[in-house]
Amino acid sequence: MIMKKIFLIVFCTSLLVTAYGQSNPTKISKFGEFQENWALIEKGGLFGFLDNDGNEVVKPKYEKIYQFGEFQPDWALIEKGKLFGFLDKDGNEIIEPNYEKIYQFGEFQPDWALIEKGKLFGFLDKDGNEVVKPKYEKIYQFGEFQPDWALIEKGKLFGFLDKDGNEIIEPNYEKIYQFGEFQPDWALIEKGKLFGFLDKDGNVLIKPKYEKIYQFGEFQEDWALVEIGGLFGFVDKDGNEVVKPVYEKMTKDMKLETETTN
């Protein structure tokens, strides 16, 4: 029975080589190098697969086929026209070759892979869904600012993605500083060279309208000095403007000199 099966495989292989013709020879690798019952075939410099019954389960149309399991257990990376996608173990093109680069799953999130298209970045999940479309110039690691957020950059402006792929903060800010530099759950934001604050839930507590915001506690324990147009005031730890910026100078003993002082 085993000898009969070996003979059938050799016979099918011979027929296929003859069928493709001597002017366009086909190379056939050993069965089992990629999948147990498949052999890699090459025709005109393109690759596909035969099964052990001689069926062309994947037509030779790819410039390169990588080993199954290098990215996902049941997927093989494919390359066509210098773009990348994936085949599954049934020979289905589960992800069309649309991406200039596909990074390893798990580098950003356990079940996500970073994808690059047109020099923009997004994410695929383990089922092949494009959970974040490639539209960002850069995506930073999750957890650098908040445990479940990743900083994103688009048009030289910054925002945040959450771990479900939602744009929790649109890329609107020229710079977002680390949480905790002013208050434990706040991050300083900069837009149009003006400053404000975000909280840990992504709410804008103080719109970017101040030319400078000083550290809390320098004047009052729960207040921060703010400056706009060369005038000074205060915001409190709830984000309220407790003293409007109408003072030319602010001293630490809290003697206030208004712009109208003679």
C-alpha positions, 0 to 999 in steps of 0.5 A: 500500500505504501509503495503504491502511494509513493508510485502515485506521487512520483507518477503525478509529479512526472505528469505535472513536469511534462504538462508544464513543458520543457520551455517553462520548467517547473521545480517541485520540492519535497513533500512535507517541507512546508506542510505534511502533504504539500510540495512547493512548486515553482513556475516562471519564478513564481511559487505555489503548492501541490498536494499529494494527490497532484492537485494544485492547491495554490497556483504558482503566483507568489514571488516567495512563500515563507514557512508556516508558523513563522507569524501565526501557527497556521499561516504562511507569509506570502510575497507578491509584487513586493507586497505581503499577505498570508495563506492559511493551511487550506491554501486560502489567501486569508490576507491579500498581499497589500502591505509593504511590511508585516511585523511579528505578532505580539510586538505591540499586543499579544494578538496584533501585528503591525502593518505598513502600507504607503509608509503608514502604520496600522494593525492586523489581529490574529483573525486577519482583521484590520483592527487599525487601518494604516494611517499613522506615521508612527505608532509607539509601544503600548504602556509608554504613557498609559498602560492601555494606550499607545501614542500615535503620530499623524501629520506631525501631531500626536494622540492615543489609541487604546487596546481595542484600536479606538482613537481615544485621543485624536492626533491634535497635539504638537506634543504630549508630555508624560502623565504625572509630571504635573499631577499624577493623572494628568499629562501636559499637552501642547497645541499652537505653542499653547499648553493645557492638560489631559486626564488619564481618561482622555478628557481635556481638563484644561484647553491649550490656552496658556503660554506657560504652566508652572509646577503645582505647589510653587505658590500654593499647594493645590495651584499652578501658575499660568501665563498668557500675554505676559500676564499671570494667574492660577489654575487649581488641581481640578482644572479651574482658573481660580485666578484669571491671568491679569497680573504682571507679576506674581510673588511667592508671598502672594502679593499680587500686582495687577496690570493697572497698578501704578 
